[in-house]
Every structure is written in structure tokens, then in C-alpha cells.
Amino acid sequence: MPRHEPGDASDPLVAFAFHELRRAVHGQALASEQVLRHALVFN
């Protein structure tokens, strides 16, 4: 895992970007789980 330089977390833009990235990945995982669940139910 890349080491964060001091000050990165305090940069609002960087913090926002990481937050959005995590939110997108989490949303993608939820969407995949929903699709998988529907596929199991309807097949």
C-alpha cells in the first residue's frame, strides 16, 4: 500500500477524491452484489 506523505490527509481536495473513490468502489460492489443476487433468484 502506498505510503501517504504528511499533509495529504489534511488536503481537502485529496481527502474528497479518496472519499469519492471509496464511495464509487463501494457502490460498484453493492451493484454487483444486487446483480448476482437477482441472477441467483431468477435462474
Backbone atoms as SQL, in Angstrom:
CREATE TABLE atoms (id INTEGER PRIMARY KEY, chain TEXT, resi INTEGER, resn TEXT, atom TEXT, x REAL, y REAL, z REAL);
INSERT INTO atoms VALUES
  (1, 'A', 1, 'MET', 'N', 0.848, -1.200, 0.000),
  (2, 'A', 1, 'MET', 'CA', 0.000, 0.000, 0.000),
  (3, 'A', 1, 'MET', 'C', 0.880, 1.245, 0.000),
  (4, 'A', 2, 'PRO', 'N', 0.568, 2.219, -0.855),
  (5, 'A', 2, 'PRO', 'CA', 1.433, 3.403, -0.931),
  (6, 'A', 2, 'PRO', 'C', 1.409, 4.188, 0.371),
  (7, 'A', 3, 'ARG', 'N', 2.587, 4.675, 0.744),
  (8, 'A', 3, 'ARG', 'CA', 2.690, 5.447, 1.986),
  (9, 'A', 3, 'ARG', 'C', 2.240, 6.872, 1.716),
  (10, 'A', 4, 'HIS', 'N', 1.394, 7.405, 2.588),
  (11, 'A', 4, 'HIS', 'CA', 0.912, 8.773, 2.409),
  (12, 'A', 4, 'HIS', 'C', 1.916, 9.748, 3.002),
  (13, 'A', 5, 'GLU', 'N', 2.234, 10.781, 2.243),
  (14, 'A', 5, 'GLU', 'CA', 3.123, 11.816, 2.746),
  (15, 'A', 5, 'GLU', 'C', 2.371, 12.669, 3.758),
  (16, 'A', 6, 'PRO', 'N', 3.080, 13.213, 4.748),
  (17, 'A', 6, 'PRO', 'CA', 2.422, 14.089, 5.721),
  (18, 'A', 6, 'PRO', 'C', 1.749, 15.257, 5.002),
  (19, 'A', 7, 'GLY', 'N', 0.523, 15.553, 5.390),
  (20, 'A', 7, 'GLY', 'CA', -0.173, 16.671, 4.773),
  (21, 'A', 7, 'GLY', 'C', -1.200, 16.232, 3.750),
  (22, 'A', 8, 'ASP', 'N', -1.075, 14.997, 3.232),
  (23, 'A', 8, 'ASP', 'CA', -2.026, 14.533, 2.228),
  (24, 'A', 8, 'ASP', 'C', -3.448, 14.508, 2.768),
  (25, 'A', 9, 'ALA', 'N', -3.602, 13.949, 3.956),
  (26, 'A', 9, 'ALA', 'CA', -4.939, 13.785, 4.524),
  (27, 'A', 9, 'ALA', 'C', -5.563, 15.140, 4.863),
  (28, 'A', 10, 'SER', 'N', -4.719, 16.136, 5.134),
  (29, 'A', 10, 'SER', 'CA', -5.240, 17.448, 5.511),
  (30, 'A', 10, 'SER', 'C', -5.606, 18.280, 4.280),
  (31, 'A', 11, 'ASP', 'N', -5.226, 17.796, 3.099),
  (32, 'A', 11, 'ASP', 'CA', -5.582, 18.490, 1.857),
  (33, 'A', 11, 'ASP', 'C', -7.033, 18.135, 1.526),
  (34, 'A', 12, 'PRO', 'N', -7.943, 19.110, 1.560),
  (35, 'A', 12, 'PRO', 'CA', -9.366, 18.818, 1.347),
  (36, 'A', 12, 'PRO', 'C', -9.632, 18.166, 0.000),
  (37, 'A', 13, 'LEU', 'N', -8.918, 18.575, -1.027),
  (38, 'A', 13, 'LEU', 'CA', -9.133, 18.027, -2.358),
  (39, 'A', 13, 'LEU', 'C', -8.755, 16.547, -2.400),
  (40, 'A', 14, 'VAL', 'N', -7.617, 16.205, -1.789),
  (41, 'A', 14, 'VAL', 'CA', -7.171, 14.822, -1.751),
  (42, 'A', 14, 'VAL', 'C', -8.139, 13.973, -0.925),
  (43, 'A', 15, 'ALA', 'N', -8.546, 14.518, 0.223),
  (44, 'A', 15, 'ALA', 'CA', -9.486, 13.797, 1.082),
  (45, 'A', 15, 'ALA', 'C', -10.792, 13.557, 0.342),
  (46, 'A', 16, 'PHE', 'N', -11.261, 14.560, -0.384),
  (47, 'A', 16, 'PHE', 'CA', -12.512, 14.435, -1.139),
  (48, 'A', 16, 'PHE', 'C', -12.368, 13.393, -2.240),
  (49, 'A', 17, 'ALA', 'N', -11.233, 13.409, -2.932),
  (50, 'A', 17, 'ALA', 'CA', -11.004, 12.451, -4.011),
  (51, 'A', 17, 'ALA', 'C', -11.002, 11.022, -3.473),
  (52, 'A', 18, 'PHE', 'N', -10.322, 10.806, -2.349),
  (53, 'A', 18, 'PHE', 'CA', -10.292, 9.466, -1.755),
  (54, 'A', 18, 'PHE', 'C', -11.685, 9.051, -1.307),
  (55, 'A', 19, 'HIS', 'N', -12.444, 9.996, -0.748),
  (56, 'A', 19, 'HIS', 'CA', -13.803, 9.711, -0.295),
  (57, 'A', 19, 'HIS', 'C', -14.673, 9.297, -1.479),
  (58, 'A', 20, 'GLU', 'N', -14.582, 10.041, -2.578),
  (59, 'A', 20, 'GLU', 'CA', -15.378, 9.731, -3.762),
  (60, 'A', 20, 'GLU', 'C', -14.981, 8.380, -4.350),
  (61, 'A', 21, 'LEU', 'N', -13.674, 8.104, -4.358),
  (62, 'A', 21, 'LEU', 'CA', -13.183, 6.841, -4.896),
  (63, 'A', 21, 'LEU', 'C', -13.721, 5.672, -4.078),
  (64, 'A', 22, 'ARG', 'N', -13.631, 5.801, -2.748),
  (65, 'A', 22, 'ARG', 'CA', -14.156, 4.738, -1.874),
  (66, 'A', 22, 'ARG', 'C', -15.655, 4.569, -2.076),
  (67, 'A', 23, 'ARG', 'N', -16.371, 5.685, -2.225),
  (68, 'A', 23, 'ARG', 'CA', -17.818, 5.631, -2.395),
  (69, 'A', 23, 'ARG', 'C', -18.162, 4.934, -3.711),
  (70, 'A', 24, 'ALA', 'N', -17.403, 5.251, -4.759),
  (71, 'A', 24, 'ALA', 'CA', -17.646, 4.642, -6.068),
  (72, 'A', 24, 'ALA', 'C', -17.376, 3.137, -6.028),
  (73, 'A', 25, 'VAL', 'N', -16.274, 2.744, -5.414),
  (74, 'A', 25, 'VAL', 'CA', -15.922, 1.325, -5.322),
  (75, 'A', 25, 'VAL', 'C', -16.964, 0.582, -4.500),
  (76, 'A', 26, 'HIS', 'N', -17.384, 1.190, -3.396),
  (77, 'A', 26, 'HIS', 'CA', -18.388, 0.564, -2.537),
  (78, 'A', 26, 'HIS', 'C', -19.710, 0.430, -3.295),
  (79, 'A', 27, 'GLY', 'N', -20.094, 1.468, -4.008),
  (80, 'A', 27, 'GLY', 'CA', -21.324, 1.427, -4.793),
  (81, 'A', 27, 'GLY', 'C', -21.262, 0.362, -5.871),
  (82, 'A', 28, 'GLN', 'N', -20.090, 0.227, -6.500),
  (83, 'A', 28, 'GLN', 'CA', -19.901, -0.781, -7.531),
  (84, 'A', 28, 'GLN', 'C', -20.048, -2.175, -6.945),
  (85, 'A', 29, 'ALA', 'N', -19.494, -2.372, -5.752),
  (86, 'A', 29, 'ALA', 'CA', -19.589, -3.670, -5.080),
  (87, 'A', 29, 'ALA', 'C', -21.040, -3.983, -4.750),
  (88, 'A', 30, 'LEU', 'N', -21.777, -2.963, -4.275),
  (89, 'A', 30, 'LEU', 'CA', -23.184, -3.176, -3.955),
  (90, 'A', 30, 'LEU', 'C', -23.971, -3.522, -5.205),
  (91, 'A', 31, 'ALA', 'N', -23.686, -2.833, -6.300),
  (92, 'A', 31, 'ALA', 'CA', -24.390, -3.088, -7.558),
  (93, 'A', 31, 'ALA', 'C', -24.109, -4.513, -8.042),
  (94, 'A', 32, 'SER', 'N', -22.867, -4.942, -7.942),
  (95, 'A', 32, 'SER', 'CA', -22.505, -6.295, -8.368),
  (96, 'A', 32, 'SER', 'C', -23.231, -7.333, -7.521),
  (97, 'A', 33, 'GLU', 'N', -23.321, -7.065, -6.230),
  (98, 'A', 33, 'GLU', 'CA', -23.998, -7.987, -5.318),
  (99, 'A', 33, 'GLU', 'C', -25.480, -8.085, -5.668),
  (100, 'A', 34, 'GLN', 'N', -26.094, -6.937, -6.001),
  (101, 'A', 34, 'GLN', 'CA', -27.502, -6.920, -6.392),
  (102, 'A', 34, 'GLN', 'C', -27.708, -7.747, -7.654),
  (103, 'A', 35, 'VAL', 'N', -26.848, -7.551, -8.655),
  (104, 'A', 35, 'VAL', 'CA', -26.951, -8.282, -9.923),
  (105, 'A', 35, 'VAL', 'C', -26.799, -9.781, -9.674),
  (106, 'A', 36, 'LEU', 'N', -25.816, -10.131, -8.858),
  (107, 'A', 36, 'LEU', 'CA', -25.562, -11.535, -8.540),
  (108, 'A', 36, 'LEU', 'C', -26.778, -12.149, -7.857),
  (109, 'A', 37, 'ARG', 'N', -27.342, -11.407, -6.918),
  (110, 'A', 37, 'ARG', 'CA', -28.496, -11.889, -6.167),
  (111, 'A', 37, 'ARG', 'C', -29.692, -12.110, -7.090),
  (112, 'A', 38, 'HIS', 'N', -29.920, -11.152, -8.012),
  (113, 'A', 38, 'HIS', 'CA', -31.030, -11.295, -8.965),
  (114, 'A', 38, 'HIS', 'C', -30.797, -12.481, -9.901),
  (115, 'A', 39, 'ALA', 'N', -29.548, -12.651, -10.317),
  (116, 'A', 39, 'ALA', 'CA', -29.226, -13.766, -11.209),
  (117, 'A', 39, 'ALA', 'C', -29.509, -15.104, -10.509),
  (118, 'A', 40, 'LEU', 'N', -29.165, -15.185, -9.235),
  (119, 'A', 40, 'LEU', 'CA', -29.407, -16.420, -8.488),
  (120, 'A', 40, 'LEU', 'C', -30.896, -16.657, -8.298),
  (121, 'A', 41, 'VAL', 'N', -31.652, -15.596, -8.065),
  (122, 'A', 41, 'VAL', 'CA', -33.087, -15.736, -7.817),
  (123, 'A', 41, 'VAL', 'C', -33.827, -16.137, -9.087),
  (124, 'A', 42, 'PHE', 'N', -33.472, -15.535, -10.220),
  (125, 'A', 42, 'PHE', 'CA', -34.257, -15.721, -11.437),
  (126, 'A', 42, 'PHE', 'C', -33.781, -16.855, -12.337),
  (127, 'A', 43, 'ASN', 'N', -32.677, -17.512, -11.973),
  (128, 'A', 43, 'ASN', 'CA', -32.207, -18.597, -12.839),
  (129, 'A', 43, 'ASN', 'C', -32.572, -19.957, -12.253);
